[in-house]
């Protein structure tokens, strides 16, 4: 059963060296972060903010579909594979993601194909990550001498 709103989420990030960091949240395994190769990252095996954002969008669309499908008796997901692509460009506003594309291949029981397609399309409207891409962020900073 879901918890009452508002939900709050926390992460921590620790700098390791050069452009490398470690991202953590509670008991979850830490994620190694760093700059992507496109920004001269020192370790291409690390997750970049650009990749994490696209991964969050791709996963959120699937989880939103699953939540919507629970309300449709008989619509049981049999398979889901998705790929995501985003484009970062220089614009007059600075570096901006100008597009996000998620391609989904879903398998459902015979007779539920149209309903599943409709729910996948609805998932975009209800996906909290997709909606967050429209939300401004705030920043607080504290700097001290080492």
Buried (B, 14 or more C-beta within 10 A) or exposed (E): EEEEEEEEEEEEEEEEEEBBBBBBEEEEEEBEBBBBEEEEBEEEEBBBBBBEBBEBBBBBBBEBBEEBBEEBEEBEBEEBEBEBEBEBEEEEEEEEBEEBEBEBEBEBEEEBEEBBEEBBEEBBEBBEBBEEEEEEEEEEEEEEEE
